[in-house]
Amino acid sequence: MRIFKHIFDFYINSSIHVALAVYAFTFITLRQLNITYDRNILSFVFFGSITGYNFVKYFGLAKLHHRSLANWMRVIQIFSMLSFVLMCYFALQLETKTLIIVVTMAVITFFYATPFLPKEYFLDNTYNLRTISGLKVYVIAFVWTIVTVVLPVVNNAYPINFDVFVMSIQRYLFVIVLILPFDIRDLLYDSLRLSTIPQKIGIKKTKYLGFSLLAVNFLLEFFKDDLDEEHLLSLIFITVITFLFILFSSNERGRNYSAFWVEGLPIIWLILILLFD
């Protein structure tokens, strides 16, 4: 059983799970817009997510020298380097206009994790976008929306029509909803200066906000010019499932509740779409 725990911990800590979630969202975009399977963009998004998330999570930790930290960090660093190489390979297969957007997202990710501005605008001693009061959730939602909606659309020369615009809003709202259980979980540990949504309005109102955003996300589906019944059915299922996860969120839940189950909701959504199709 111990080896399975180590494998699971590596799966979560190395960002494979979150990368699969980003991959799933991107695949959902392709399916909903009836775009042909794009191996290059999906592979790039997967390995790019591992590279980006590990950079954000471990940029500061990599400077520590504790032996127990160095052991697992070394493995993740090697894995991240391999992912970076594969990301670069698939990046070379993308369209030039797609790469321009990729570079922009890479710059945002870099400044999200690294110090670069005067400390009076930041929390503690990190001075990066990640710790600006109240900004984190919106930066993450924006990046996920661009990566999972705009990149596959641009790379396949799909017209940015009204349906794409609506889908972008839906993706942005849904990602914010998925972040709420994380912020609820970390309520007791986050610095008050972070000004997360639960810190500002409390757990109960945060859940109400999540329910409201889910409702708006669902209703937006009916504004699309091309309304697919099978995709609508999968949206109903994932909306109900997400509603339940928000409902039962608390600051006493274990790490896996959000880091595995909530983060895995896009994967469940993709499975539902494939089953219904």
Backbone torsions as a table, in degrees:
resi	resn	phi	psi	omega
1	MET	NA	-30.8	-177.5
2	ARG	-63.6	-38.5	-179.1
3	ILE	-65.9	-35.0	178.1
4	PHE	-66.1	-35.6	177.7
5	LYS	-65.5	-42.0	178.6
6	HIS	-63.1	-41.2	179.2
7	ILE	-64.4	-44.1	179.9
8	PHE	-64.2	-43.2	179.0
9	ASP	-61.7	-41.0	177.8
10	PHE	-65.0	-40.7	179.5
11	TYR	-57.9	-42.1	-179.9
12	ILE	-78.8	-50.5	-173.4
13	ASN	-68.2	-27.1	-179.9
14	SER	-86.3	2.1	176.3
15	SER	72.1	18.5	175.7
16	ILE	-64.4	-41.1	-177.1
17	HIS	-64.6	-47.2	179.6
18	VAL	-66.4	-32.9	177.3
19	ALA	-65.9	-37.4	176.1
20	LEU	-65.7	-34.7	177.5
21	ALA	-64.7	-44.4	177.9
22	VAL	-64.9	-41.6	176.3
23	TYR	-57.8	-45.5	-178.1
24	ALA	-62.7	-44.9	178.2
25	PHE	-58.9	-42.8	-179.4
26	THR	-65.4	-41.8	177.9
27	PHE	-63.0	-39.3	178.1
28	ILE	-60.4	-40.8	177.5
29	THR	-59.6	-45.5	179.4
30	LEU	-61.2	-43.1	-178.8
31	ARG	-67.3	-44.1	-176.4
32	GLN	-68.5	-28.9	-180.0
33	LEU	-97.8	4.3	179.7
34	ASN	57.3	39.5	175.8
35	ILE	-91.7	138.7	-179.8
36	THR	-58.1	144.8	179.1
37	TYR	-49.6	123.4	-176.6
38	ASP	-112.7	93.9	-176.5
39	ARG	-62.2	-38.0	-176.4
40	ASN	-66.0	-47.4	-178.3
41	ILE	-68.8	-38.3	179.6
42	LEU	-66.3	-42.7	178.6
43	SER	-66.6	-41.8	178.4
44	PHE	-61.5	-45.2	-179.3
45	VAL	-61.9	-40.9	-178.9
46	PHE	-64.2	-54.8	-177.4
47	PHE	-72.2	-30.7	176.4
48	GLY	-67.4	-34.9	178.1
49	SER	-66.9	-42.0	177.0
50	ILE	-61.0	-47.0	-179.4
51	THR	-61.6	-48.8	-176.6
52	GLY	-66.7	-45.1	-178.1
53	TYR	-68.0	-39.8	178.5
54	ASN	-67.8	-33.8	175.9
55	PHE	-64.3	-45.5	-179.5
56	VAL	-65.1	-43.4	-175.2
57	LYS	-73.8	-36.8	-168.8
58	TYR	-114.7	8.7	-178.9
59	PHE	-57.9	-46.1	-179.5
60	GLY	-77.4	-37.2	-177.5
61	LEU	-65.5	-27.6	-176.6
62	ALA	-62.3	-18.2	-179.1
63	LYS	-85.7	-8.0	-178.8
64	LEU	-81.1	159.9	-173.8
65	HIS	-126.3	14.2	178.2
66	HIS	-65.9	134.3	-173.3
67	ARG	-60.6	-44.9	-178.4
68	SER	-64.1	-31.7	176.5
69	LEU	-73.5	-41.9	-175.9
70	ALA	-62.8	-34.4	-177.7
71	ASN	-60.8	-55.1	-177.9
72	TRP	-76.9	-27.2	177.0
73	MET	-66.0	-36.5	-179.6
74	ARG	-63.6	-41.9	179.2
75	VAL	-63.6	-45.6	-179.4
76	ILE	-66.8	-35.4	178.0
77	GLN	-63.8	-43.1	178.1
78	ILE	-63.8	-45.3	179.0
79	PHE	-61.6	-41.9	179.4
80	SER	-65.2	-37.7	178.8
81	MET	-65.4	-42.4	176.5
82	LEU	-62.1	-41.3	178.4
83	SER	-63.8	-38.3	178.8
84	PHE	-63.2	-42.3	179.2
85	VAL	-62.6	-45.5	179.1
86	LEU	-66.1	-37.4	176.3
87	MET	-59.2	-44.9	179.6
88	CYS	-63.5	-39.8	179.1
89	TYR	-60.4	-49.2	-178.3
90	PHE	-72.8	-25.9	176.0
91	ALA	-62.4	-35.8	179.5
92	LEU	-67.6	-16.3	179.3
93	GLN	-90.1	-8.1	-176.8
94	LEU	-84.3	162.9	177.0
95	GLU	-70.0	153.4	-178.5
96	THR	-59.4	-42.8	-178.8
97	LYS	-66.0	-30.6	175.8
98	THR	-67.8	-40.6	-179.2
99	LEU	-64.3	-31.5	177.8
100	ILE	-62.8	-42.4	177.7
101	ILE	-67.4	-39.3	179.4
102	VAL	-59.8	-45.2	179.5
103	VAL	-60.9	-40.9	178.5
104	THR	-61.4	-44.5	178.9
105	MET	-66.1	-34.9	178.8
106	ALA	-65.5	-38.8	178.4
107	VAL	-64.7	-43.3	178.3
108	ILE	-61.9	-43.7	179.3
109	THR	-62.1	-40.8	179.9
110	PHE	-61.6	-48.9	-179.1
111	PHE	-72.5	-20.3	176.8
112	TYR	-67.7	-30.0	-173.5
113	ALA	-107.1	-21.7	-171.7
114	THR	-112.5	147.8	178.3
115	PRO	-68.0	137.3	178.8
116	PHE	-156.6	-7.7	-178.9
117	LEU	-127.1	166.8	-179.4
118	PRO	-54.1	140.0	-172.4
119	LYS	-66.1	-18.3	-177.7
120	GLU	-68.4	-14.9	178.9
121	TYR	-93.6	-1.5	-169.8
122	PHE	-125.3	172.9	-179.6
123	LEU	-97.3	145.7	174.5
124	ASP	54.9	-129.0	-177.4
125	ASN	-123.6	22.8	-174.9
126	THR	-96.2	-36.6	173.9
127	TYR	56.4	41.6	177.0
128	ASN	-125.3	171.5	-177.9
129	LEU	-59.2	-29.8	-176.0
130	ARG	-61.2	-29.0	-173.8
131	THR	-108.7	9.0	172.9
132	ILE	-67.2	134.2	-175.8
133	SER	-53.1	117.5	173.3
134	GLY	76.8	3.2	-172.6
135	LEU	-91.6	-27.5	-169.1
136	LYS	-52.4	-51.2	-174.0
137	VAL	-60.7	-36.2	-176.2
138	TYR	-77.9	-33.0	176.0
139	VAL	-66.3	-46.8	-180.0
140	ILE	-60.9	-46.0	-179.1
141	ALA	-62.8	-38.8	179.4
142	PHE	-65.3	-47.7	-178.7
143	VAL	-63.3	-45.2	178.9
144	TRP	-60.6	-38.9	179.9
145	THR	-64.9	-45.9	179.6
146	ILE	-62.8	-45.3	-176.1
147	VAL	-68.3	-42.3	-172.3
148	THR	-92.4	-13.7	178.4
149	VAL	-116.7	-55.9	-173.4
150	VAL	-68.7	-44.7	-177.9
151	LEU	-57.8	-52.7	179.9
152	PRO	-64.0	-32.3	178.5
153	VAL	-67.2	-49.0	-178.1
154	VAL	-66.9	-43.0	-176.5
155	ASN	-64.6	-24.8	-179.7
156	ASN	-104.6	13.2	177.6
157	ALA	53.6	35.3	177.5
158	TYR	-82.2	136.7	-178.0
159	PRO	-63.6	134.5	177.8
160	ILE	-82.2	84.3	-176.7
161	ASN	-97.2	-168.6	-177.1
162	PHE	-64.5	-37.3	179.6
163	ASP	-63.4	-39.6	178.0
164	VAL	-65.5	-40.2	178.3
165	PHE	-61.9	-45.7	178.6
166	VAL	-63.7	-43.3	179.6
167	MET	-61.3	-37.0	179.0
168	SER	-64.0	-42.5	177.4
169	ILE	-63.8	-43.3	178.9
170	GLN	-60.3	-45.0	-178.0
171	ARG	-64.3	-41.5	179.1
172	TYR	-60.4	-46.7	-179.6
173	LEU	-66.5	-40.8	-177.1
174	PHE	-66.9	-38.7	178.3
175	VAL	-64.9	-41.0	176.2
176	ILE	-58.6	-42.6	178.2
177	VAL	-60.2	-41.6	-179.2
178	LEU	-67.5	-26.4	-180.0
179	ILE	-76.7	-26.4	-174.9
180	LEU	-57.1	-44.7	177.8
181	PRO	-61.3	-30.9	176.6
182	PHE	-66.3	-44.2	-179.9
183	ASP	-68.4	-34.2	175.7
184	ILE	-66.2	-43.3	179.3
185	ARG	-60.1	-40.2	-174.8
186	ASP	-91.5	10.0	-175.0
187	LEU	-56.1	-37.5	-177.1
188	LEU	-79.6	-13.0	-173.2
189	TYR	-113.7	-24.8	-178.8
190	ASP	-69.3	143.3	173.4
191	SER	-60.8	139.5	179.7
192	LEU	-61.7	-25.0	-179.4
193	ARG	-73.7	-10.8	176.3
194	LEU	-68.0	-28.4	179.6
195	SER	54.5	49.6	174.8
196	THR	-68.0	164.7	-177.0
197	ILE	-59.6	-46.5	177.3
198	PRO	-61.9	-32.8	177.5
199	GLN	-66.6	-35.1	-177.8
200	LYS	-77.7	-43.1	-170.9
201	ILE	-121.5	-3.6	179.4
202	GLY	89.7	164.1	-176.1
203	ILE	-65.6	-45.5	-176.1
204	LYS	-60.5	-49.5	-179.6
205	LYS	-68.8	-29.5	175.7
206	THR	-63.4	-40.8	177.2
207	LYS	-64.9	-42.1	177.3
208	TYR	-61.3	-38.9	176.7
209	LEU	-62.3	-43.8	178.0
210	GLY	-60.2	-43.3	178.5
211	PHE	-62.6	-41.2	-179.3
212	SER	-65.1	-43.7	179.0
213	LEU	-65.2	-36.6	176.0
214	LEU	-62.9	-41.9	179.8
215	ALA	-64.0	-44.9	178.3
216	VAL	-62.7	-42.9	179.0
217	ASN	-58.5	-41.5	-179.8
218	PHE	-69.6	-45.6	-177.8
219	LEU	-64.9	-31.3	178.8
220	LEU	-61.1	-26.0	179.9
221	GLU	-57.8	-32.4	-176.1
222	PHE	-80.3	-4.8	176.1
223	PHE	-89.5	-8.0	-178.4
224	LYS	-73.2	146.5	177.4
225	ASP	-69.8	-34.4	-178.6
226	ASP	-112.4	96.6	-178.4
227	LEU	-99.3	113.8	-177.9
228	ASP	-98.3	126.6	-176.4
229	GLU	-64.2	-38.7	-178.9
230	GLU	-67.8	-40.9	177.5
231	HIS	-68.5	-34.5	176.8
232	LEU	-63.8	-40.2	179.2
233	LEU	-63.3	-43.4	178.3
234	SER	-65.3	-34.9	177.9
235	LEU	-65.9	-38.3	177.4
236	ILE	-61.1	-46.9	-178.6
237	PHE	-62.3	-47.8	-176.1
238	ILE	-70.5	-29.6	176.4
239	THR	-65.7	-44.0	178.8
240	VAL	-64.9	-44.4	179.7
241	ILE	-62.3	-45.0	179.7
242	THR	-65.0	-39.2	176.5
243	PHE	-55.3	-44.1	-179.0
244	LEU	-66.4	-39.4	179.2
245	PHE	-66.2	-37.5	176.3
246	ILE	-66.5	-43.7	-178.0
247	LEU	-57.3	-42.3	-175.5
248	PHE	-95.1	9.2	176.1
249	SER	-69.4	144.1	174.9
250	SER	-158.5	167.3	178.8
251	ASN	-81.6	6.2	177.3
252	GLU	-106.6	-2.5	178.7
253	ARG	-69.7	148.3	177.5
254	GLY	-71.7	169.9	-177.3
255	ARG	-58.5	-39.3	-173.8
256	ASN	-67.5	-21.9	-179.8
257	TYR	-58.9	-46.4	179.9
258	SER	-93.2	-45.9	-173.8
259	ALA	-67.4	-25.5	179.2
260	PHE	-111.2	-56.7	-173.1
261	TRP	-72.7	-53.6	-179.3
262	VAL	-64.7	-44.0	179.7
263	GLU	-64.9	-22.9	-179.0
264	GLY	-87.2	-0.8	-178.2
265	LEU	-60.0	-39.1	175.1
266	PRO	-60.9	-33.0	177.8
267	ILE	-67.1	-43.3	177.0
268	ILE	-61.9	-40.6	179.3
269	TRP	-61.5	-44.6	179.0
270	LEU	-62.0	-41.7	178.6
271	ILE	-60.7	-42.5	178.3
272	LEU	-61.2	-44.3	179.9
273	ILE	-61.3	-44.6	-179.4
274	LEU	-65.8	-37.5	177.9
275	LEU	-66.6	-45.0	-177.8
276	PHE	-71.4	-29.9	177.4
277	ASP	-74.0	NA	NA
